[in-house]
Amino acid sequence: MQPTVSDRLRLSPAEHVKQPPLIAHVIYHLGVGGLENGVVNLINHIPPDRYRHAIVCLKGYSDFRSRIVSEDVEVIALNKRDGHDFKLYIDLFRALRRLKPDIVHTRNLAAMEGQVIAALAGARARVHGEHGRDMFDLHGKNRKYNLLRKAIRPFINHFITVSRDLESWLVDTVRAAPHRINQIYNGVDSRRFYPRKSTSLKNNRVQGAIPGFFREDAFVIGSVGRMADVKNYLGLIEAFLLLLKEMPAAHERLRLLIVGAGSTRQRCIEKVREAGIEGLVWFPGERDDIPELMRSMDLFVLPSLGEGISNTILEAMSTGLPVVATRVGGNAELVEEGMTGMLVPPGSATALAGAIQEYYRNPELLIEHGRAARKQVEARFSMEAMMSGYLEVYDRVLRRV
């Protein structure tokens, strides 16, 4: 029997319109970065009739928040003070009590303590994601941090890792139960990151390039990422200088493009200035035209000392670029050696320069590996596959409570 108008008027708002469950994503900061990019992609692609979203930033957020498509996603900044900020826990508790999320999803060590606060705030289900580690615990072996992870582990209903490498570490080191872990690769928007249509379009100019950077026969070595110590962009510049020394005749063609911002950016700029090669290296900073910038590259290079799963590698592969990356973290799970790119030891500018030189001298290999990279993305790293994986976890943890 259908309710009458008077019956409907007596219904509470919750009974009248049943809203989808709310997920509160707790992260350190919402800005340009692989973890943050993954959060935004997930929010933008999960059907709104399945889940609603809010983002709680322990520190704050940048203009990167504008990449969130829906205007209904609340983004909260708790403005954490430097050092140990006890007030942060109170602010997070209050935020979660107000939001009343059905699921709290924290990411990485910086936000992991939020699991305890979420439990105290009455969150029905709690998920924690591991996306990679920073310089302070590059290999996940720090005893103090691992004791903290083990202490918080009982508060977590389910873990998500972005690589098999991180999944093994959670089981072996943090002692998380394997049946409480799902490994889900990041997805890439292959409609946004697509190859340039022909080589004649290679030199379409992007806004703000330094004069003479994009000459017709330029060979553009590119990278995109957070310019932090762990990304080792100083090592990439060192490799570029080795290339210029090894191949003086290539001086006119070689270019280096590093997109992003962070703590090492100024040091990188100073290193380039000291070497007197300002016209060959461009640091455009944070940009919102990453797909266009990638289509201006010939080769993508990621010189990281540590990685979880790199979104920028996936975006480069989707753009049809071969990838030179260090053999760390999940990089070897993305880059198929000799098929879609090359892997080199971390911290070796010589090895990095050698791999780049191989592509510079073999344009056919460049094209072949780029095409294979695009096919790999379409087959294994779709946005739909990522979304399905997360929905499975979210549905499962809600069924448990």
Legacy VTK file of the C-alpha trace (Angstrom):
# vtk DataFile Version 3.0
C-alpha trace
ASCII
DATASET POLYDATA
POINTS 401 float
0.000 0.000 0.000
1.428 3.397 -1.007
1.720 6.070 1.745
-0.765 8.937 1.553
0.310 12.578 1.325
-0.324 12.980 5.046
1.747 9.855 5.744
4.638 11.248 3.707
4.503 14.536 5.560
4.867 12.671 8.848
7.980 10.876 7.624
11.330 12.101 8.915
13.782 13.519 6.300
15.893 10.351 6.569
12.835 8.165 5.898
11.488 10.440 3.176
14.679 10.476 1.087
17.134 7.692 1.797
20.571 8.962 0.878
23.462 6.766 -0.266
26.089 5.949 2.389
28.665 8.665 3.085
32.417 8.017 2.866
34.742 10.420 4.697
38.169 10.306 3.036
40.774 11.420 5.587
44.059 12.556 4.032
46.936 14.791 5.052
46.646 17.440 2.333
44.660 17.801 -0.891
47.093 19.019 -3.522
48.960 17.757 -6.571
50.145 14.205 -5.891
49.503 10.594 -6.779
47.514 9.731 -3.657
45.382 12.843 -3.970
44.857 12.272 -7.683
43.603 8.778 -6.894
41.119 10.093 -4.329
39.718 12.661 -6.764
39.478 10.135 -9.606
37.623 7.725 -7.345
35.152 10.362 -6.173
34.545 11.549 -9.729
33.816 8.057 -11.054
31.810 6.310 -8.313
28.103 6.632 -9.255
26.455 9.218 -6.968
23.562 6.837 -6.255
26.022 4.362 -4.708
28.048 6.544 -2.329
28.410 10.155 -1.231
31.781 11.660 -0.292
33.481 14.185 1.965
37.210 14.878 2.252
38.802 15.762 5.585
42.269 17.281 5.128
44.401 17.222 8.250
46.505 20.066 6.889
44.593 21.860 4.128
43.943 21.934 0.404
44.976 23.781 -2.748
43.210 24.657 -5.983
43.504 20.954 -6.805
40.110 20.574 -5.127
38.567 22.160 -8.247
39.189 18.851 -10.049
36.300 17.356 -8.043
33.366 17.360 -10.444
30.489 17.296 -7.966
29.698 20.404 -5.955
28.164 18.223 -3.235
31.534 16.975 -1.962
32.431 18.858 1.208
36.156 19.496 1.663
37.227 20.285 5.232
40.605 21.703 6.285
41.630 21.059 9.899
44.778 23.211 9.519
47.134 21.000 11.493
49.948 22.915 13.164
53.546 21.827 12.698
54.764 19.162 15.087
52.493 17.123 17.341
49.145 18.930 17.391
46.832 17.390 20.016
44.020 19.775 19.045
43.927 18.061 15.645
42.415 14.941 17.237
39.631 16.986 18.822
38.935 18.790 15.540
38.861 15.497 13.618
36.508 13.951 16.206
34.136 16.910 15.895
34.245 16.822 12.100
33.410 13.110 12.003
30.635 13.464 14.589
29.069 16.184 12.445
29.457 14.303 9.150
28.269 10.958 10.600
29.967 8.981 7.812
29.101 5.354 7.187
32.723 4.659 6.175
35.937 6.428 7.163
38.758 5.827 4.684
42.194 7.011 5.833
45.277 6.923 3.642
48.944 6.421 4.540
50.695 6.785 7.881
50.037 10.530 8.187
46.291 9.903 8.506
46.296 6.434 10.062
45.666 7.658 13.626
42.367 8.914 12.284
41.169 5.301 12.505
41.178 5.515 16.305
39.316 8.837 16.228
36.824 7.380 13.722
36.095 4.481 16.071
35.565 6.882 18.990
33.309 9.024 16.787
31.128 6.019 16.032
31.982 5.413 12.359
30.257 2.204 11.235
33.074 0.917 9.025
36.741 1.834 8.683
39.109 1.338 5.740
42.790 2.238 5.498
44.762 2.604 2.274
48.520 2.300 1.764
49.715 4.294 -1.258
53.484 4.431 -0.720
56.076 5.710 1.734
58.163 8.867 2.050
61.825 9.521 2.869
61.305 9.240 6.633
60.383 5.532 6.217
61.352 4.701 2.652
61.330 0.905 3.007
58.712 0.543 5.753
61.224 -0.761 8.299
61.090 1.993 10.937
60.416 0.198 14.227
58.538 3.076 15.878
56.204 3.576 12.909
55.562 -0.137 12.565
54.675 -0.432 16.252
52.191 2.395 15.699
50.752 0.640 12.639
50.349 -2.602 14.616
48.678 -0.753 17.500
46.128 0.844 15.164
45.572 -2.315 13.098
42.684 -3.664 15.292
40.647 -0.503 14.611
40.739 -1.120 10.850
38.101 -3.314 9.211
39.859 -3.555 5.863
43.064 -2.489 4.101
43.567 -1.428 0.495
47.001 -1.330 -1.144
47.804 0.037 -4.573
50.552 -2.496 -5.314
51.447 -6.109 -4.626
54.674 -4.850 -3.060
52.724 -2.927 -0.406
50.335 -5.836 0.092
53.250 -8.182 0.921
54.712 -5.594 3.301
51.388 -5.251 5.155
51.212 -9.006 5.678
54.868 -9.643 6.502
55.702 -6.520 8.545
52.457 -5.025 9.887
50.946 -8.508 10.320
47.640 -7.594 8.729
45.435 -10.588 7.940
45.568 -11.382 4.198
41.769 -11.780 3.976
41.411 -8.179 5.196
43.513 -6.760 2.350
42.516 -5.914 -1.209
45.175 -4.886 -3.718
43.672 -2.477 -6.263
45.682 -0.771 -8.980
45.042 2.896 -9.649
43.057 3.568 -12.776
43.768 6.177 -15.411
41.324 8.238 -17.453
42.336 7.055 -20.922
39.901 9.483 -22.555
41.690 12.448 -20.956
45.210 11.045 -21.358
45.439 9.970 -24.990
48.336 9.897 -27.477
48.874 12.751 -29.890
47.304 11.881 -33.217
50.494 12.169 -35.274
54.108 13.218 -34.955
53.233 16.429 -36.783
51.230 17.477 -33.712
54.174 16.886 -31.388
55.188 20.513 -31.206
51.798 22.038 -30.487
52.761 24.700 -28.021
51.542 24.722 -24.440
51.045 27.952 -22.560
53.997 29.694 -20.926
56.886 27.692 -22.390
60.293 29.337 -22.196
61.422 30.787 -25.571
63.007 28.231 -27.888
62.155 25.260 -25.679
59.898 23.509 -28.199
61.951 23.617 -31.378
60.729 21.439 -34.236
63.185 18.578 -33.676
63.291 18.785 -29.870
63.533 15.521 -27.918
61.561 16.285 -24.749
62.322 14.216 -21.660
59.448 14.785 -19.239
58.334 14.081 -15.700
55.335 15.076 -13.589
55.077 14.836 -9.823
55.447 16.207 -6.350
58.924 17.715 -6.169
59.958 16.122 -2.884
63.222 14.401 -1.927
61.725 10.942 -2.461
61.070 11.756 -6.139
64.789 12.514 -6.692
64.417 15.152 -9.405
67.921 16.358 -8.613
69.058 12.935 -9.815
67.145 13.407 -13.068
68.880 16.735 -13.648
72.211 15.038 -12.975
71.353 12.397 -15.581
70.420 15.151 -18.054
73.793 16.832 -17.504
75.527 13.489 -18.138
73.627 13.168 -21.431
74.730 16.633 -22.540
78.334 15.738 -21.692
78.153 12.335 -23.385
76.426 13.653 -26.541
77.554 17.261 -27.190
75.919 17.173 -30.633
72.513 16.545 -29.009
72.717 19.805 -27.070
70.456 21.549 -29.604
67.712 18.908 -29.422
67.585 17.679 -25.828
65.044 19.275 -23.492
63.962 18.466 -19.937
60.458 19.267 -18.655
59.655 18.736 -14.944
56.068 19.614 -13.968
55.123 20.056 -10.320
55.891 21.894 -7.111
57.466 20.973 -3.813
60.379 21.289 -1.432
63.143 20.473 -3.940
61.934 22.667 -6.805
64.117 25.635 -5.911
67.194 23.441 -5.508
66.529 21.969 -8.952
66.231 25.447 -10.471
69.503 26.496 -8.822
71.286 23.360 -10.096
70.168 24.111 -13.663
71.225 27.754 -13.320
74.673 26.774 -12.006
75.117 24.453 -14.997
74.176 27.258 -17.403
71.426 25.288 -19.169
68.377 27.414 -18.276
67.137 27.372 -21.881
67.055 23.571 -21.983
65.087 22.866 -18.776
61.575 24.115 -17.961
59.914 24.007 -14.532
56.305 25.149 -15.152
55.204 24.423 -11.556
51.724 23.098 -10.773
49.536 22.985 -13.879
45.995 21.997 -14.773
46.903 21.060 -18.379
48.885 17.894 -17.603
47.463 15.882 -20.543
48.600 18.568 -23.008
52.012 18.780 -21.373
52.418 15.007 -21.582
51.521 15.067 -25.271
54.433 17.463 -25.754
56.864 14.866 -24.345
58.763 12.135 -26.192
59.800 10.087 -23.158
58.549 9.953 -19.572
61.057 9.481 -16.742
60.384 8.865 -13.042
63.592 8.842 -10.936
61.941 8.059 -7.548
63.753 6.510 -4.613
60.456 4.969 -3.464
56.948 4.508 -4.907
53.618 2.879 -4.221
51.895 2.929 -7.591
52.618 5.987 -9.690
49.597 7.697 -11.248
51.909 9.696 -13.464
53.461 6.541 -14.923
49.970 5.312 -15.783
49.037 8.681 -17.282
52.221 8.683 -19.349
51.544 5.148 -20.584
47.992 6.132 -21.469
49.437 9.070 -23.436
51.469 6.581 -25.473
54.846 7.362 -23.895
57.503 4.773 -23.058
58.609 5.051 -19.437
62.033 4.983 -17.815
61.568 4.419 -14.082
63.518 3.213 -11.084
63.054 -0.359 -9.911
61.315 0.533 -6.635
57.914 -0.195 -5.093
55.204 -0.888 -7.628
57.055 0.533 -10.642
57.981 -2.956 -11.848
54.288 -3.876 -11.739
53.508 -1.113 -14.240
56.542 -0.914 -16.539
57.177 -4.090 -18.501
60.921 -4.172 -19.101
61.781 -4.127 -22.788
58.104 -3.883 -23.788
56.704 -0.601 -22.452
59.831 0.937 -20.962
63.011 0.395 -18.978
63.758 -0.016 -15.273
66.979 1.216 -13.662
68.456 1.065 -10.133
67.371 3.925 -7.830
69.853 6.722 -7.207
71.981 6.014 -10.284
72.184 9.024 -12.593
74.450 7.018 -14.898
71.897 4.225 -15.370
69.113 6.775 -15.854
71.118 8.613 -18.510
71.944 5.338 -20.272
68.278 4.322 -20.579
67.274 7.764 -21.865
70.115 7.667 -24.386
68.895 4.296 -25.667
65.546 5.822 -26.599
67.125 8.961 -28.030
69.205 6.876 -30.418
66.353 4.478 -31.330
63.231 6.392 -32.417
61.597 3.152 -33.631
61.911 1.694 -30.110
60.373 4.866 -28.720
57.286 4.446 -30.920
57.005 0.679 -30.367
57.163 0.883 -26.562
54.794 3.865 -26.490
52.131 1.972 -28.426
52.547 -1.084 -26.188
52.203 1.128 -23.096
48.864 2.504 -24.299
47.551 -1.015 -24.959
48.679 -2.099 -21.487
46.682 0.705 -19.860
43.556 -0.139 -21.838
43.835 -3.813 -20.847
44.824 -3.592 -17.164
44.534 -0.120 -15.653
41.132 1.242 -16.572
39.232 3.627 -14.321
36.322 1.178 -14.366
38.458 -1.637 -12.929
39.691 0.601 -10.112
36.188 1.818 -9.301
34.810 -1.734 -9.201
37.562 -2.783 -6.815
36.827 0.011 -4.364
33.065 -0.508 -4.550
33.586 -4.171 -3.666
35.527 -3.197 -0.523
33.066 -0.479 0.521
30.080 -2.791 0.061
31.839 -5.572 1.967
32.729 -3.489 5.042
29.193 -2.128 5.273
27.755 -5.651 5.159
29.963 -6.606 8.124
28.570 -3.935 10.454
LINES 1 402
401 0 1 2 3 4 5 6 7 8 9 10 11 12 13 14 15 16 17 18 19 20 21 22 23 24 25 26 27 28 29 30 31 32 33 34 35 36 37 38 39 40 41 42 43 44 45 46 47 48 49 50 51 52 53 54 55 56 57 58 59 60 61 62 63 64 65 66 67 68 69 70 71 72 73 74 75 76 77 78 79 80 81 82 83 84 85 86 87 88 89 90 91 92 93 94 95 96 97 98 99 100 101 102 103 104 105 106 107 108 109 110 111 112 113 114 115 116 117 118 119 120 121 122 123 124 125 126 127 128 129 130 131 132 133 134 135 136 137 138 139 140 141 142 143 144 145 146 147 148 149 150 151 152 153 154 155 156 157 158 159 160 161 162 163 164 165 166 167 168 169 170 171 172 173 174 175 176 177 178 179 180 181 182 183 184 185 186 187 188 189 190 191 192 193 194 195 196 197 198 199 200 201 202 203 204 205 206 207 208 209 210 211 212 213 214 215 216 217 218 219 220 221 222 223 224 225 226 227 228 229 230 231 232 233 234 235 236 237 238 239 240 241 242 243 244 245 246 247 248 249 250 251 252 253 254 255 256 257 258 259 260 261 262 263 264 265 266 267 268 269 270 271 272 273 274 275 276 277 278 279 280 281 282 283 284 285 286 287 288 289 290 291 292 293 294 295 296 297 298 299 300 301 302 303 304 305 306 307 308 309 310 311 312 313 314 315 316 317 318 319 320 321 322 323 324 325 326 327 328 329 330 331 332 333 334 335 336 337 338 339 340 341 342 343 344 345 346 347 348 349 350 351 352 353 354 355 356 357 358 359 360 361 362 363 364 365 366 367 368 369 370 371 372 373 374 375 376 377 378 379 380 381 382 383 384 385 386 387 388 389 390 391 392 393 394 395 396 397 398 399 400
